Amino acid sequence: MGRLGEHRIVEVKQSTPADLKAQVSAASGSEFEVVQPTASDLKVEITQPSTKETFLTAYDPQAIVTLTWTNTGVNTDVAPDDDTNIDVSQAKSIAIQADTTHASNTSTSIDVNVESTLDDETWDTIPYAEMNLGDAEIKTMLLEPGVKTIRLRVDNNADGTTGYVTAKVYVRR
């Protein structure tokens, strides 16, 4: 693994970007940089400083992204409070758990919609997957891997209510 052309398996356990850099540099005998991971990417890239060429992309296999909608009103296609696009290009499985048990939720009909893209530009106009929840419900669904990126949107279908939803997205790589 010392040079980009060599193939040698090295076990790397991620704890921090600095630790990951030290482990890869020690195993390869070369210096490498670690590009700080972001929540939306759920990955760490290791590059060679001299060429800026990506040497290794390591995905966090246990990453869970939590999204929250705190006050939807009666609306459709509502983005979460902190909108996040989730890279699922390397996913082996994808699970989404939606939760309407928060005391502030008064809606009896909320749709959680999954939109996908193959190119990070053209998003679904009809949900890739969707589930409906009433008040004080928790529901999990599994998605078929194969798309590049997903994002979640919510529809609050109940007039005169407030939607408060939390969704957890688990991507196993």
N, C-alpha and C positions, 0 to 999 in steps of 0.2 A: 504494500500500500504506500510505500515511500514515494513512488511516482504515479502520475495519473494513469499511466499505461499498465501498471501492475495490478494483479487481482489477488488480494489476500483478504480473508475474512478476519475482521478485528471486532471483538465485542466492545461496544461503547455504551456506557450507562450514563444517561443525561441526568445531571442534577442542576447545574447552572451553566450558562454559556462559557464562562471561564474554565470550569472543570472539563467541559466537553472539548474545548480547544486544547487543553493540556493533554487529555487522553488521546486525541487524534494525533497531535504533534508527537507525543511520545511513541505511539504505535508506528507512526510512519517515518519518523526521523526527519520530518520537514516541518516548517512553520505553516500554520493555517490560521485564518481568521474565522470567527463565528459571527454570523449575522444574527442579531438579536431576534428571537421569535416574537411573533405578534399573535394576539388572540384569534384574529381572523384567519391566519395562515395555519396555525397549529403545527408549525414546522420550524426546524433550525437548519440554516444553510451554512455549510463550511466551504470557504473559498481560499484559494491560494492568493496571498497578498500581492505577489509580483504580477500575476496575470488577471486577477479578479475572476478567474474561472471557477465555477462551482464544482467542487470536488465531491461533495456528499450532501444530500438532503435527508435529514432525519425527521420523521414525523413522530409526534408524541402519541403513543398508542392509547393513552388513558385520558385524553383531553375531553373535558365536558365544557360546553359553552352554555351559559345561562342567560336567557333573554327575558325581559320583563316589559309588560305593557301595563302602566299604572292607571290610566284613565282614558279609555277608548271612546266613551260616549257611544252613540249609535253611528258607526262608521264602517266602511269597508276598506280593505287593503291597507290597514294601519301598520306602519313599521314599528318595531320595538323602540323603547326609550333610547337604547344604545344600539342602533342598527348595525348588524354585523353580517358580512358575507362569509360563508364557511366553506373552505376548500375541502372537498370530499373526493378529489381526483384519485387518491391512493387508498380509498376506503375499502375495507373488507366487509364491514357492516355499518349501518347507520340506524340509531334508535333516537326517537324524539318522544319526550314525556311532557305533556301539557298538564297544567294544574290551575284550577279555578277555585281553590279552597280558601284563598285569602279573604279576610273579613270585609275588605273594601269591594269585592266583586258582588254585584247584584244582578248580573246578567244570567238569564236562564238558557241562552243559546249563543255560543261563541264558536266560530269556525277558526281553526288554526290551519293555515295554508302554507304549503312548502312550494316555493318557486325555484326553478333551476335554470342554469345556463350551461351551454357547452363551450362558450367562448368568452365569458365574462363581459359580454356586451348585450346580447339579445336574451332577455329574460322571458320566462313563460308569462303569458297573459291569462292562461287557465292553469290552476294549480297542478303541479306534478303529483302531489299527494295532499290530502286534507282529512281533518277529523273534526267532529262536532262535540262540544262539551256543554253540559248544563252547569248550574251553580253547584259549587262544592264537589267537583269531580276531578279525578286524576286519570289520565289515559295515556298509554304508550303505544306507539306504532313503529314498525320497522320499515325502512326504505330500501329499495333495491339500489345497490351501488351502480355507478356507470356514468353519472353526470359529473361535471367539473366542479361546480360551485352551487350551493343552495343558500337561500335566505328564507326567513319566516315572516308571514304577514297574518293579521288577525281581522276577522269580521265580527262585529258585535251586532247580532240580529234582533235583539230584544229592545223594543222602544222604551224610552224612559229609564234606562238602566245604565250602570257604569260597569265597564269591563275591566277586570284586573286579572291578568294572566301571567303565569311564569311558564317558560318552556326550557327544558334542558335538552341539549343535543349532544349525543355521545357518538363519536366517530372512532371505530376500531380500525387500526391500520395494520 
